[in-house]
Amino acid sequence: MKLRPGRTDNQGATLSDPPPSDTSFQKRLELKVAQNQALWSLGHVITSGSFLHYFIYDLDVDFRAISVVIALPELVGSLALFTRLLLQLQIGLKKVWAGTLIASRLVALGIPFCLLLDDNTHHSRHLVLLLIALLGVSEILQAFSYTAYVSWLSVLSPRSRWGELFAFRNIAKLGVLIIWATAVGFIRDALNDHYSQDKLELFYGGCFVTGCLLQLASWWPLRKIHDPETHIDVHRVDWSALVFSVFKQRSLRWLLLHSWTLAFFNGLTQSVFFFYSRNVLHISLTYSFVLLGLMRFVKLPVSYAAGKACDCGYDKQMLWGGLLLANAGLFFWFPASAEQTWWLVFCYFLWGFYASANIGGLNLLLKHVPSGDNTVQLALFHNMAGMLAGLSGLLGGYLLSEEFAAGDFILHSFDFEIFGLSLHLGGDSNNPAKYHTIILISLIGRYLALLFLLKVDPRPDRTAPGVDETVRTLNLGSD
């Protein structure tokens, strides 16, 4: 049977796929992807996440501004839905990934100037607005880049090796972060004790520029990996028609509902964990990186085992089991206090099992969607979930804000105890009860999200109606 470019056979392979027996290409791909991820992760530590948030905190801005900065990457990430429109301009997946990656890092290079301009004559609000604008544009471009990147890798590798590929990518990232992120934490704390704020801002600017350069260099290992022809359905099937077809697929619909529900309740605690650690537990940046190092160390064997299990068809079990264990980590925030921060060790240990959920969830999604034309589904699963997490993160930040505490809301009357645990919304920022309340709501929601997985087919057939057949039906209607 003669196949058109991008069309699948009964095993889900495409003409742009390497032959399943080409193990040398697969090993080379895994090595190059690992190198790419290692370089990206080196830069990511000093351009985003906790490292960035702590420097934003030094601008002396309020709860809402910090919550916006924390949530912004996920809020704007939903625009990755339009990655497919770039492919319709005859731009291949590799070119979309590389082009938007470079553009995003060039825009991000302007972010350090937001702090370098803070010479006590500028209003910090204007600097924060400038930072938010630059961060937003760079994250939109990065959302395009990531979506095209994962789609490209799913085309290059046979579906029976996706688990191994994404596991090695995750292991490369974790290996770098365990050493590098912890070292950055120690350096930052040491400098904070010996240098003025002005010198720290110069240090941050240098680190940020270095990080962007490392992320730009992450393109280099993959430069010689080929760019397959764009899937023919990218041009034949309308963007809106494809989005509509996604929700006609039963398993995919429930998988997306699971992802969105989980993301919303995960995001609710974004600001909560940050401010609880700073205001109540008084955790230093160094200790936070030690905890993160523990979590990442646990993720190493978990990632490897999950990747192998997924390639044996246990994607759903890895997703379900990983979340069942990882969500339990939230229980240990309740007994934690400034004198007993060691409770969080158990939390971060269990959070290491999120690696199983991440690999299992991505593999399960890719097996439910057409190979080569999956950027919309990837964006719905990953970036739309991120947007919901960002929105709920803003909600969590608002519930912690002085504005909410000073207002006259009916939620302020919410005040009771469960097994000796005091629950209350509003009040002083040092009151643990307000943090415990939001964490408990998040915990309940995370476990409720698991119920949606009961409707998801654990072993989808690539040729079953509702996957490629749905797209073919749309093709016939467009002729």
Summary of the structure (lengths in Angstrom):
residues: 479
radius of gyration: 22.7
end to end distance: 21.9
largest distance: 71.6
contacts: 1693
relative contact order: 0.15
helix: 73%
strand: 2%
